[in-house]
Amino acid sequence: MTTQPDIEQLLAFDRQHIWHPYSPAVPAQPCHLVESARGVYIQLASGEKLIDGVSSWWAVIHGYNHPHINKAIVDQLHKFSHVMFAGLTHRAAISLTRNLLTLVPANLQHVFYSDSGSVAVEIAMKMALQYWHAMGRPPKCTFATVRSGYHGDTWHAMSVCDPQDGMHTIFNNRLTIQHFADEPHCRFGETWDARDLDSVEALLEQYGAELAAFIIEPIVQGAGGMRFYHPEYLKALAALCSRYEVLLIADEIATGFGRTGRMFACEWAGVQPDIMTVGKGLTGGYVPMAATLASAQVGAVISQNAPGIFIHGPTFMGNPIAAAAANASLELIMDSPIVANVACIEAQLKQGLMPARDNPAVADVRVLGAIGVIEMKEAVDREKLQALFIANGVWARPFGKLVYLMPALIMAPDELEKLIRGVMKGLSAYAP
Ligand SMILES: *Cc1c(COP(=O)(O)O)cnc(C)c1O
């Protein structure tokens, strides 16, 4: 049994020495110490049992401590935990890839594994560069994207994040200049206006000859603002990319595996991207793993032209434990009505969160699939609001003006009700 002084000592050490995401080296407030997690609950050492509203950043789609994923990891551990992936392969990766290919758009035929979403994006961008190099068109070497996007924190992934409001403004003068079109304005579920693409078309017209690829998060712009845009936008974008000979990279790291109410958000628009990235929920959020998928065409062009290989190879590529976890997660997805479940979560989130519109501090409430967003008029005091959520039994992590929920896709109606109630109570008690 950990006593209160023990906990305080651990947290004091953590605060002095462990750097946490998007934090100062020594933050004003210590973190919360997690003792265990099961299903949709996180048990803190301090005694609170919190219902997790964010699935550990979109990732833990089946909940914590799921026996099927746990068993897959343990079974693999007892065979071997890692082997290099150059010249060697293993059943976990083969089985995972077989299952993955049944779920993704059918044109995607080659899977390149890595350890994080940002790296999967870097790999996607390198693939696009190598593709045009192999095609004998090296001038096609820059990238286009839309504003308000988020594609990760590594160097080239940062260069296609929103240039102004993104988290990376400070690095701008050191990043490769890419081309930015206006973000989509027609919202999901509202009337489509083809003029929404004008800025993209102008950009492709002007720079098409030097563009390797257009990268975009399909349907949901996540960390760049939690915006849901019209599927026609993606559809028309894909058509324009193909007209201007620009590869389309769909970044499904946040949206993949059912989150938006389709297995992949590209399905809303019937789009088959040339390259697609997945991560976050790939292993059910149990261990780090991401993947970059390429079309048969991209794979063939890179492989049949000098240098004949794709120049990338992470040390822990295809890690067997991660592959076993991911495979187990995909088995759960395939054996359960996950998309139908997300539709139920969507209906309940809509019903439960919409009343927040009556709160004068709230600017907008929107829901798509298992994503619920309450956008405030002003940026919130995160510490303050988070403390109110915790007091109401909820783990959520607002950023800027956004209070967002992306619960596990298996969250039961009574659990979701508890989550929504906690959030609404926390929010109504909140005064900046
Ligand atoms: C989270 C995210 C990434 C980066 O993934 P990491 O695993 O954090 O490196 C990239 N793209 C999108 C759309 C994401 O949501």
The ligand as an SDF file (V2000), in Angstrom:
LIG
                    3D

 15 15  0  0  0  0  0  0  0  0999 V2000
   -1.0060   12.3110  -33.0200 C   0  0  0  0  0  0  0  0  0  0  0  0
   -0.9100   12.5550  -34.4660 C   0  0  0  0  0  0  0  0  0  0  0  0
    0.3210   12.4530  -35.1410 C   0  0  0  0  0  0  0  0  0  0  0  0
    1.6260   12.1700  -34.4260 C   0  0  0  0  0  0  0  0  0  0  0  0
    1.6450   10.9240  -33.8090 O   0  0  0  0  0  0  0  0  0  0  0  0
    2.7070   10.6320  -32.6240 P   0  0  0  0  0  0  0  0  0  0  0  0
    2.5320    9.1770  -32.3430 O   0  0  0  0  0  0  0  0  0  0  0  0
    2.3150   11.5140  -31.4830 O   0  0  0  0  0  0  0  0  0  0  0  0
    4.0460   10.9570  -33.1580 O   0  0  0  0  0  0  0  0  0  0  0  0
    0.3280   12.6540  -36.5060 C   0  0  0  0  0  0  0  0  0  0  0  0
   -0.7970   12.9360  -37.1750 N   0  0  0  0  0  0  0  0  0  0  0  0
   -2.0010   13.0350  -36.5750 C   0  0  0  0  0  0  0  0  0  0  0  0
   -3.2200   13.3130  -37.3800 C   0  0  0  0  0  0  0  0  0  0  0  0
   -2.0930   12.8520  -35.1940 C   0  0  0  0  0  0  0  0  0  0  0  0
   -3.2790   12.9810  -34.5810 O   0  0  0  0  0  0  0  0  0  0  0  0
  1  2  1  0
  2  3  1  0
  2 14  2  0
  3  4  1  0
  3 10  2  0
  4  5  1  0
  5  6  1  0
  6  7  2  0
  6  8  1  0
  6  9  1  0
 10 11  1  0
 11 12  2  0
 12 13  1  0
 12 14  1  0
 14 15  1  0
M  END
$$$$
